Amino acid sequence: MSESTTNTPRPVAKKQACVECRQQKAKCDAWSTQGVPCSRCRRLSKDCILVGTFQREHKRKRLSELERQTRRLHMRLGVATTASEEIRSPTPTTQSRASGGPMITDPVETLLPTPATDVQQSDALTRRPVSPFVEDDQEFGVTQPTYARSLEGLHMSAEDIDSLFDIFFTDYLPLLPIMDHKVLPNACYQQSPFLFWTIIGTACRTYPRNPNILGALSAKLVDMALLSVSNRKAPLQRLQSFLLILTWAYPDSASGRSLTRTETSFALAGILLQLAIKAGLHLAEPGGQFWRLKGGDLPEISLAKRCDLWALCIVAYQKTCLCRGFLGRASFDIFPDEESYRILVQNVSPDVKLQLKLQDIIVRCSIAATELGLRRTSLEKGRALSILIRSAESQVRALELESSSTLGHLACVMARLCVHTFYTYVDDSSQRSTNFEIIQSSGCRAIRGLSKYMDTLAAPTMVSIYDIHSLMLSSVLLLRILKSRVPLASGREEGMSCFYLGMDLIKQTSADKSDLSAKCAVYLMQLWDSPQAFKNSDGSDCWTRKGWSRLIGGPLVDSMFWWRELFDSKRRTIVNDTSEARGTDQDGSLLPGTTVVTNAQQPPLGSDNDFGYFDFDWAIPEDLAWAQDLTSVGLNDSGGLLGMQLSEPTGVD
């Protein structure tokens, strides 16, 4: 018994280390000196603590917490700097708060702060971080009220800013979900002034207290968008701002307010797509490894958010091209491998995925129609184009059966209208009555569907530019059918009723007297009242296409040429830099080898001559609703583009 007891091993005392030594994985002698700190803690002046349970703190997590605390301090410092700037600001800011509305002052005074303020502001901007999403003020512990802001002489009071932000996040954000949560104005301005003013410019459409904000802010926002291309700060907020500008176009970006400014939506759409690709938004790495690259342009966001944002950029680009009458050849499947495409498709939300599929059908149909040729369509080409239209229509119908939402059905109706527009390029007179029946039915469905959709909105001016384009296209197609003498089996009563409804809806969507909707409603009603519109000189129907190169936008361009010929008395001529293009010298004399056709020798616009040879991008004026970048000339100007003796090349079909 004593022998077994002697052979039993004695329990060994556990060598327990203190928290500091265990965290650093260092040798600790606290177990040997009971009640006395270990030698390492005494040497480093640390608290020597012994605990039973221990969990090592992650170093990266600790660094992220430190960065978060630093961000909070920078935010508080930025708000304090802003408050000091407001105190130092001159009396116009105080007056704007008292009046409750924007006030235009001298831009030089506004843009020249005091030296001390300038130093503080630049220092705050230098330390401002770039976060993936604009964070709420409450998250930073900031309880200060909203501060008044100014942009190039336009002053906004704090009360107006709060009201406009509430309107945006209540009414507009559900229509274009590009943010996850509501953002307070102070935090939004600190992260991205561009996004701040874009939200103001979007929500002011339905702001009843001051309807002049949109006109005063539109040109400034377009300039901010163009100047933001070279800036790498807040890349996500920049993409969100571009999406807002393209979806709810401003008067400057929709129609051009003066001869010194030009249309910019088409250019902004291309910039948006290039910025998204530059930021790597089209890549879908499961682990997000490319975010760790030094100098990454886009901050880390979730995979689902990246997929939706990339899809929205593609849809915005393609729809903008569609409204302009051009091919949006960019596709969603721009990926280095099939795996990336599969990941992105799986993570896109159903509503956005439906829009992608519909736009893909329209783009592919437009490409195929372009390859067939739309300038002149023979009987064989007309039959091939009809087959192509029916094939695309069947694909849209299949997607409509799969969709269960009201907005999904409306999107399918508008996509079918775009596809049916190509029936206007079929020159087979025996099929014209049938084709017009299809177009009238599709246009009526689109107008009535948009009418029901607008009834669900807080205000008609909330509709996007793409919905306005659908209203315009439907109304123009119905106008073209109703002004013709083509017999319709279903009659013209339904088409006439929907045409008047479309005109009323277009007027309701106008947010400014110079925007796209306001001008289009006036122009189309003038064409409706004119007995000469879409007619030859002998009173017969004119089927000549003047804007065949604009694809789906061809009927719109054609109608605008008719309006210009019948109602626009102003004729601008090309001078100075474009003198050589029109065949004259700067003093007005003819260049050698140029033969000018007088107005009497030129055929009227309503004749059956083929105007499709010319690229009418040169001739569409900037003062019309369909603005162009190039200087325009009058169609009957003897020194204009059509006044030069041009011969059609042989072999052109």
VEXZASE-667049 format. One record per residue (C-alpha): residue number from 1; residue in one letter; x, y, z. Coordinates in steps of 0.1 Angstrom, whole numbers, plus 5000, padded with zeros to 4 digits. Layout:
N
   pos   code     xx     yy     zz
   NUM      A      X      Y      Z
...
***
This chain:
653
   pos   code     xx     yy     zz
     1      M   5000   5000   5000
     2      S   5028   5024   5009
     3      E   5046   5014   4977
     4      S   5016   5022   4954
     5      T   5012   5055   4972
     6      T   5048   5063   4967
     7      N   5046   5056   4929
     8      T   5016   5079   4923
     9      P   5027   5111   4904
    10      R   5022   5143   4922
    11      P   5001   5170   4905
    12      V   5022   5196   4887
    13      A   5014   5233   4894
    14      K   4999   5250   4863
    15      K   5021   5279   4850
    16      Q   4996   5306   4844
    17      A   5006   5337   4825
    18      C   4992   5372   4828
    19      V   4970   5388   4802
    20      E   4997   5411   4787
    21      C   5022   5383   4782
    22      R   4995   5359   4767
    23      Q   4984   5386   4743
    24      Q   5020   5390   4730
    25      K   5029   5353   4735
    26      A   5058   5363   4757
    27      K   5074   5343   4786
    28      C   5058   5351   4819
    29      D   5070   5343   4855
    30      A   5039   5355   4873
    31      W   5031   5319   4884
    32      S   5063   5319   4904
    33      T   5058   5352   4922
    34      Q   5024   5350   4938
    35      G   5009   5385   4944
    36      V   5038   5402   4926
    37      P   5037   5415   4890
    38      C   5058   5395   4865
    39      S   5092   5408   4855
    40      R   5080   5419   4820
    41      C   5050   5439   4833
    42      R   5073   5456   4859
    43      R   5098   5464   4832
    44      L   5071   5478   4808
    45      S   5050   5494   4835
    46      K   5020   5473   4826
    47      D   4991   5460   4847
    48      C   4998   5424   4855
    49      I   4964   5407   4856
    50      L   4957   5369   4859
    51      V   4923   5357   4846
    52      G   4909   5322   4842
    53      T   4895   5327   4806
    54      F   4914   5345   4779
    55      Q   4906   5354   4743
    56      R   4934   5369   4722
    57      E   4924   5403   4706
    58      H   4927   5402   4668
    59      K   4953   5427   4657
    60      R   4934   5437   4625
    61      K   4902   5441   4645
    62      R   4920   5463   4669
    63      L   4934   5484   4641
    64      S   4900   5487   4625
    65      E   4886   5499   4658
    66      L   4913   5525   4661
    67      E   4906   5536   4625
    68      R   4869   5539   4633
    69      Q   4876   5560   4664
    70      T   4899   5582   4643
    71      R   4872   5586   4617
    72      R   4847   5597   4644
    73      L   4872   5623   4657
    74      H   4878   5636   4621
    75      M   4840   5638   4616
    76      R   4836   5658   4648
    77      L   4865   5680   4638
    78      G   4849   5685   4603
    79      V   4815   5695   4618
    80      A   4832   5719   4641
    81      T   4851   5734   4612
    82      T   4818   5737   4593
    83      A   4802   5754   4623
    84      S   4831   5779   4625
    85      E   4828   5786   4588
    86      E   4791   5793   4592
    87      I   4798   5817   4620
    88      R   4824   5835   4599
    89      S   4802   5836   4568
    90      P   4788   5869   4557
    91      T   4753   5881   4560
    92      P   4738   5863   4529
    93      T   4738   5830   4547
    94      T   4720   5845   4576
    95      Q   4695   5861   4553
    96      S   4689   5828   4535
    97      R   4681   5811   4567
    98      A   4656   5838   4576
    99      S   4640   5838   4542
   100      G   4639   5800   4539
   101      G   4649   5798   4503
   102      P   4679   5800   4480
   103      M   4693   5834   4472
   104      I   4717   5843   4444
   105      T   4747   5865   4455
   106      D   4780   5874   4440
   107      P   4798   5842   4432
   108      V   4832   5859   4438
   109      E   4822   5867   4474
   110      T   4810   5832   4480
   111      L   4840   5815   4466
   112      L   4866   5836   4484
   113      P   4867   5827   4521
   114      T   4889   5842   4547
   115      P   4925   5828   4548
   116      A   4919   5811   4582
   117      T   4887   5795   4570
   118      D   4904   5783   4538
   119      V   4932   5766   4558
   120      Q   4908   5749   4581
   121      Q   4886   5737   4552
   122      S   4915   5723   4532
   123      D   4928   5705   4563
   124      A   4895   5689   4570
   125      L   4892   5678   4533
   126      T   4926   5663   4535
   127      R   4918   5641   4565
   128      R   4883   5631   4553
   129      P   4882   5593   4548
   130      V   4865   5574   4520
   131      S   4839   5550   4533
   132      P   4819   5525   4512
   133      F   4786   5541   4522
   134      V   4777   5574   4536
   135      E   4773   5568   4573
   136      D   4747   5583   4596
   137      D   4755   5613   4617
   138      Q   4742   5595   4648
   139      E   4768   5567   4643
   140      F   4795   5593   4648
   141      G   4778   5607   4679
   142      V   4770   5639   4661
   143      T   4739   5657   4673
   144      Q   4744   5691   4657
   145      P   4716   5704   4636
   146      T   4718   5706   4598
   147      Y   4740   5735   4586
   148      A   4731   5757   4557
   149      R   4751   5752   4525
   150      S   4760   5772   4494
   151      L   4771   5765   4459
   152      E   4784   5792   4436
   153      G   4761   5818   4450
   154      L   4731   5795   4456
   155      H   4724   5794   4493
   156      M   4702   5767   4509
   157      S   4688   5770   4544
   158      A   4690   5742   4569
   159      E   4652   5739   4569
   160      D   4651   5734   4531
   161      I   4679   5709   4532
   162      D   4662   5687   4558
   163      S   4629   5689   4539
   164      L   4645   5679   4506
   165      F   4664   5650   4521
   166      D   4632   5637   4536
   167      I   4615   5639   4502
   168      F   4643   5621   4485
   169      F   4645   5592   4509
   170      T   4608   5589   4511
   171      D   4598   5593   4474
   172      Y   4628   5589   4451
   173      L   4651   5563   4467
   174      P   4625   5535   4464
   175      L   4624   5541   4427
   176      L   4662   5538   4424
   177      P   4676   5518   4453
   178      I   4712   5529   4453
   179      M   4715   5533   4491
   180      D   4708   5510   4520
   181      H   4696   5535   4546
   182      K   4688   5571   4552
   183      V   4716   5596   4553
   184      L   4716   5628   4573
   185      P   4727   5659   4554
   186      N   4758   5667   4575
   187      A   4773   5633   4570
   188      C   4764   5633   4533
   189      Y   4781   5666   4527
   190      Q   4812   5656   4546
   191      Q   4816   5624   4525
   192      S   4807   5638   4491
   193      P   4794   5673   4484
   194      F   4786   5661   4448
   195      L   4761   5635   4461
   196      F   4747   5660   4486
   197      W   4739   5685   4458
   198      T   4726   5658   4435
   199      I   4701   5647   4462
   200      I   4690   5683   4465
   201      G   4687   5686   4428
   202      T   4666   5654   4425
   203      A   4642   5661   4454
   204      C   4636   5697   4444
   205      R   4613   5686   4416
   206      T   4585   5680   4441
   207      Y   4594   5707   4466
   208      P   4565   5731   4467
   209      R   4581   5758   4489
   210      N   4606   5769   4463
   211      P   4602   5757   4427
   212      N   4631   5778   4415
   213      I   4658   5755   4429
   214      L   4659   5732   4399
   215      G   4665   5759   4374
   216      A   4692   5775   4395
   217      L   4710   5743   4403
   218      S   4708   5722   4371
   219      A   4737   5737   4352
   220      K   4759   5737   4384
   221      L   4753   5700   4389
   222      V   4761   5691   4354
   223      D   4794   5710   4357
   224      M   4801   5692   4389
   225      A   4796   5659   4373
   226      L   4819   5667   4344
   227      L   4846   5680   4368
   228      S   4844   5650   4391
   229      V   4859   5627   4365
   230      S   4894   5634   4376
   231      N   4887   5632   4413
   232      R   4893   5598   4430
   233      K   4876   5607   4463
   234      A   4843   5591   4472
   235      P   4841   5569   4441
   236      L   4809   5551   4452
   237      Q   4791   5583   4459
   238      R   4802   5596   4425
   239      L   4786   5566   4408
   240      Q   4754   5571   4428
   241      S   4753   5608   4418
   242      F   4757   5599   4381
   243      L   4728   5574   4383
   244      L   4706   5601   4399
   245      I   4715   5627   4372
   246      L   4708   5603   4344
   247      T   4676   5589   4358
   248      W   4661   5623   4366
   249      A   4676   5646   4340
   250      Y   4679   5683   4346
   251      P   4668   5709   4321
   252      D   4703   5715   4309
   253      S   4710   5678   4304
   254      A   4677   5672   4288
   255      S   4672   5701   4264
   256      G   4698   5728   4267
   257      R   4689   5761   4282
   258      S   4709   5783   4259
   259      L   4730   5782   4228
   260      T   4762   5782   4249
   261      R   4753   5749   4266
   262      T   4748   5715   4250
   263      E   4731   5682   4259
   264      T   4752   5661   4283
   265      S   4732   5630   4292
   266      F   4747   5609   4265
   267      A   4782   5619   4275
   268      L   4775   5614   4312
   269      A   4762   5579   4305
   270      G   4795   5569   4288
   271      I   4815   5585   4317
   272      L   4794   5565   4342
   273      L   4802   5532   4325
   274      Q   4839   5540   4322
   275      L   4841   5550   4358
   276      A   4824   5518   4369
   277      I   4848   5497   4349
   278      K   4878   5517   4361
   279      A   4867   5510   4397
   280      G   4866   5473   4390
   281      L   4828   5471   4395
   282      H   4824   5446   4367
   283      L   4847   5421   4384
   284      A   4832   5395   4407
   285      E   4859   5379   4428
   286      P   4843   5358   4456
   287      G   4870   5367   4481
   288      G   4872   5403   4470
   289      Q   4910   5400   4467
   290      F   4914   5429   4443
   291      W   4901   5453   4469
   292      R   4934   5448   4488
   293      L   4954   5462   4460
   294      K   4971   5494   4469
   295      G   4952   5524   4456
   296      G   4919   5506   4449
   297      D   4894   5531   4435
   298      L   4862   5516   4450
   299      P   4859   5508   4487
   300      E   4849   5474   4499
   301      I   4812   5467   4497
   302      S   4792   5435   4497
   303      L   4791   5413   4466
   304      A   4753   5417   4462
   305      K   4756   5455   4464
   306      R   4783   5455   4438
   307      C   4763   5433   4414
   308      D   4732   5455   4417
   309      L   4753   5487   4413
   310      W   4770   5474   4382
   311      A   4737   5462   4367
   312      L   4721   5496   4373
   313      C   4751   5513   4356
   314      I   4746   5490   4325
   315      V   4708   5497   4325
   316      A   4713   5534   4328
   317      Y   4738   5535   4300
   318      Q   4716   5514   4276
   319      K   4685   5533   4284
   320      T   4702   5566   4278
   321      C   4715   5554   4245
   322      L   4680   5542   4237
   323      C   4665   5576   4245
   324      R   4691   5592   4222
   325      G   4684   5568   4194
   326      F   4719   5551   4195
   327      L   4731   5516   4201
   328      G   4740   5508   4237
   329      R   4764   5481   4229
   330      A   4777   5477   4264
   331      S   4765   5444   4279
   332      F   4763   5430   4313
   333      D   4785   5400   4304
   334      I   4818   5420   4303
   335      F   4839   5395   4324
   336      P   4873   5379   4322
   337      D   4858   5344   4328
   338      E   4825   5325   4330
   339      E   4828   5321   4367
   340      S   4826   5359   4373
   341      Y   4796   5362   4351
   342      R   4778   5334   4370
   343      I   4785   5350   4403
   344      L   4772   5384   4392
   345      V   4741   5369   4377
   346      Q   4733   5350   4408
   347      N   4736   5380   4431
   348      V   4716   5405   4410
   349      S   4681   5413   4424
   350      P   4651   5400   4404
   351      D   4638   5434   4394
   352      V   4672   5446   4381
   353      K   4678   5413   4364
   354      L   4645   5417   4345
   355      Q   4656   5452   4333
   356      L   4689   5437   4321
   357      K   4672   5410   4301
   358      L   4647   5435   4285
   359      Q   4675   5459   4276
   360      D   4695   5430   4261
   361      I   4666   5421   4239
   362      I   4662   5456   4226
   363      V   4699   5461   4220
   364      R   4702   5428   4201
   365      C   4671   5436   4181
   366      S   4685   5470   4172
   367      I   4719   5455   4161
   368      A   4702   5430   4139
   369      A   4679   5456   4124
   370      T   4710   5478   4117
   371      E   4727   5449   4099
   372      L   4696   5444   4077
   373      G   4696   5481   4068
   374      L   4670   5507   4077
   375      R   4676   5534   4051
   376      R   4656   5516   4024
   377      T   4638   5484   4031
   378      S   4629   5462   4001
   379      L   4602   5436   4003
   380      E   4627   5409   4013
   381      K   4642   5432   4039
   382      G   4608   5441   4052
   383      R   4598   5405   4057
   384      A   4631   5397   4074
   385      L   4626   5428   4097
   386      S   4591   5416   4105
   387      I   4604   5382   4115
   388      L   4631   5398   4136
   389      I   4605   5419   4154
   390      R   4582   5390   4161
   391      S   4611   5370   4175
   392      A   4621   5398   4199
   393      E   4584   5403   4209
   394      S   4581   5366   4218
   395      Q   4611   5369   4241
   396      V   4596   5399   4258
   397      R   4563   5381   4262
   398      A   4581   5352   4278
   399      L   4597   5375   4304
   400      E   4563   5392   4310
   401      L   4548   5358   4319
   402      E   4576   5352   4344
   403      S   4573   5386   4361
   404      S   4549   5389   4390
   405      S   4552   5426   4399
   406      T   4533   5455   4384
   407      L   4565   5474   4376
   408      G   4578   5443   4358
   409      H   4548   5441   4336
   410      L   4551   5479   4328
   411      A   4587   5474   4319
   412      C   4578   5446   4295
   413      V   4551   5468   4279
   414      M   4575   5496   4272
   415      A   4601   5471   4259
   416      R   4575   5457   4235
   417      L   4567   5493   4223
   418      C   4604   5498   4215
   419      V   4605   5466   4195
   420      H   4573   5474   4176
   421      T   4588   5508   4167
   422      F   4608   5490   4140
   423      Y   4576   5484   4121
   424      T   4578   5520   4110
   425      Y   4608   5510   4089
   426      V   4589   5484   4069
   427      D   4580   5499   4035
   428      D   4556   5472   4024
   429      S   4523   5490   4017
   430      S   4503   5458   4019
   431      Q   4514   5453   4055
   432      R   4512   5489   4066
   433      S   4477   5486   4080
   434      T   4485   5455   4100
   435      N   4517   5470   4113
   436      F   4500   5502   4123
   437      E   4474   5482   4142
   438      I   4501   5466   4162
   439      I   4519   5499   4169
   440      Q   4486   5516   4180
   441      S   4478   5488   4204
   442      S   4513   5488   4219
   443      G   4513   5526   4222
   444      C   4479   5527   4239
   445      R   4490   5500   4264
   446      A   4522   5519   4272
   447      I   4503   5552   4278
   448      R   4476   5536   4300
   449      G   4502   5516   4319
   450      L   4523   5547   4326
   451      S   4491   5566   4336
   452      K   4483   5540   4363
   453      Y   4520   5540   4374
   454      M   4520   5578   4377
   455      D   4489   5577   4399
   456      T   4509   5557   4425
   457      L   4535   5584   4427
   458      A   4534   5614   4451
   459      A   4538   5637   4421
   460      P   4539   5632   4383
   461      T   4573   5650   4381
   462      M   4589   5621   4399
   463      V   4589   5599   4368
   464      S   4623   5592   4353
   465      I   4635   5605   4320
   466      Y   4631   5569   4306
   467      D   4594   5569   4314
   468      I   4591   5604   4298
   469      H   4608   5590   4266
   470      S   4583   5561   4265
   471      L   4554   5587   4267
   472      M   4570   5607   4239
   473      L   4576   5577   4217
   474      S   4540   5564   4222
   475      S   4525   5598   4215
   476      V   4546   5604   4184
   477      L   4537   5569   4170
   478      L   4500   5575   4176
   479      L   4503   5610   4161
   480      R   4519   5595   4130
   481      I   4492   5569   4127
   482      L   4463   5593   4133
   483      K   4476   5618   4108
   484      S   4478   5592   4080
   485      R   4450   5578   4059
   486      V   4458   5542   4065
   487      P   4426   5522   4073
   488      L   4426   5505   4107
   489      A   4403   5476   4116
   490      S   4401   5486   4152
   491      G   4393   5523   4144
   492      R   4410   5554   4156
   493      E   4389   5563   4187
   494      E   4412   5544   4211
   495      G   4443   5558   4196
   496      M   4430   5594   4197
   497      S   4419   5590   4233
   498      C   4453   5577   4243
   499      F   4471   5604   4223
   500      Y   4453   5631   4243
   501      L   4460   5612   4275
   502      G   4496   5610   4266
   503      M   4498   5648   4259
   504      D   4483   5655   4293
   505      L   4507   5631   4310
   506      I   4537   5647   4293
   507      K   4526   5681   4305
   508      Q   4522   5668   4340
   509      T   4558   5654   4340
   510      S   4573   5689   4333
   511      A   4593   5702   4363
   512      D   4606   5733   4345
   513      K   4593   5754   4316
   514      S   4624   5747   4295
   515      D   4627   5709   4301
   516      L   4621   5681   4277
   517      S   4584   5675   4286
   518      A   4574   5711   4284
   519      K   4588   5716   4249
   520      C   4577   5682   4236
   521      A   4541   5688   4246
   522      V   4540   5721   4227
   523      Y   4557   5707   4196
   524      L   4534   5677   4193
   525      M   4502   5696   4197
   526      Q   4513   5720   4170
   527      L   4519   5691   4147
   528      W   4485   5676   4156
   529      D   4468   5709   4146
   530      S   4487   5713   4114
   531      P   4471   5699   4082
   532      Q   4505   5699   4065
   533      A   4523   5677   4090
   534      F   4534   5643   4075
   535      K   4519   5652   4041
   536      N   4533   5657   4007
   537      S   4526   5688   3987
   538      D   4497   5671   3970
   539      G   4481   5661   4004
   540      S   4491   5624   4003
   541      D   4508   5607   4031
   542      C   4546   5612   4033
   543      W   4565   5580   4043
   544      T   4600   5594   4039
   545      R   4622   5588   4069
   546      K   4645   5617   4078
   547      G   4661   5601   4109
   548      W   4665   5565   4099
   549      S   4700   5563   4116
   550      R   4684   5569   4150
   551      L   4668   5534   4152
   552      I   4640   5535   4179
   553      G   4644   5573   4182
   554      G   4638   5577   4144
   555      P   4601   5587   4147
   556      L   4609   5613   4173
   557      V   4636   5628   4152
   558      D   4613   5628   4121
   559      S   4586   5646   4141
   560      M   4611   5673   4152
   561      F   4622   5679   4116
   562      W   4585   5684   4106
   563      W   4580   5708   4134
   564      R   4612   5728   4125
   565      E   4601   5730   4089
   566      L   4565   5741   4097
   567      F   4569   5763   4128
   568      D   4605   5773   4135
   569      S   4612   5806   4118
   570      K   4647   5809   4132
   571      R   4675   5796   4109
   572      R   4710   5795   4123
   573      T   4740   5792   4100
   574      I   4774   5778   4105
   575      V   4801   5805   4109
   576      N   4838   5808   4115
   577      D   4851   5773   4124
   578      T   4825   5755   4103
   579      S   4827   5777   4072
   580      E   4847   5751   4053
   581      A   4821   5725   4061
   582      R   4793   5745   4045
   583      G   4813   5755   4014
   584      T   4818   5792   4022
   585      D   4846   5814   4034
   586      Q   4844   5834   4066
   587      D   4833   5865   4046
   588      G   4805   5845   4031
   589      S   4820   5839   3996
   590      L   4819   5805   3980
   591      L   4848   5782   3982
   592      P   4861   5768   3948
   593      G   4842   5737   3936
   594      T   4811   5744   3956
   595      T   4777   5747   3940
   596      V   4749   5762   3960
   597      V   4713   5752   3955
   598      T   4688   5780   3962
   599      N   4657   5777   3983
   600      A   4635   5776   3953
   601      Q   4655   5747   3938
   602      Q   4654   5727   3970
   603      P   4625   5703   3974
   604      P   4602   5708   4004
   605      L   4607   5686   4035
   606      G   4574   5668   4028
   607      S   4584   5655   3994
   608      D   4593   5619   3987
   609      N   4630   5625   3982
   610      D   4653   5604   4002
   611      F   4667   5625   4030
   612      G   4681   5594   4048
   613      Y   4715   5597   4031
   614      F   4725   5627   4053
   615      D   4735   5623   4089
   616      F   4709   5644   4106
   617      D   4729   5647   4137
   618      W   4743   5678   4120
   619      A   4709   5694   4114
   620      I   4690   5688   4147
   621      P   4691   5721   4165
   622      E   4701   5727   4201
   623      D   4670   5748   4208
   624      L   4648   5718   4202
   625      A   4640   5692   4228
   626      W   4663   5668   4211
   627      A   4695   5687   4215
   628      Q   4728   5679   4197
   629      D   4764   5687   4202
   630      L   4771   5700   4167
   631      T   4761   5734   4154
   632      S   4729   5731   4134
   633      V   4717   5746   4102
   634      G   4683   5753   4087
   635      L   4670   5728   4062
   636      N   4661   5756   4037
   637      D   4692   5777   4043
   638      S   4709   5783   4010
   639      G   4743   5782   4026
   640      G   4735   5753   4049
   641      L   4744   5717   4049
   642      L   4717   5707   4024
   643      G   4726   5736   4002
   644      M   4758   5720   3989
   645      Q   4756   5699   3958
   646      L   4762   5664   3970
   647      S   4758   5633   3949
   648      E   4748   5599   3964
   649      P   4775   5573   3960
   650      T   4766   5544   3938
   651      G   4760   5510   3953
   652      V   4745   5524   3985
   653      D   4713   5505   3994
***
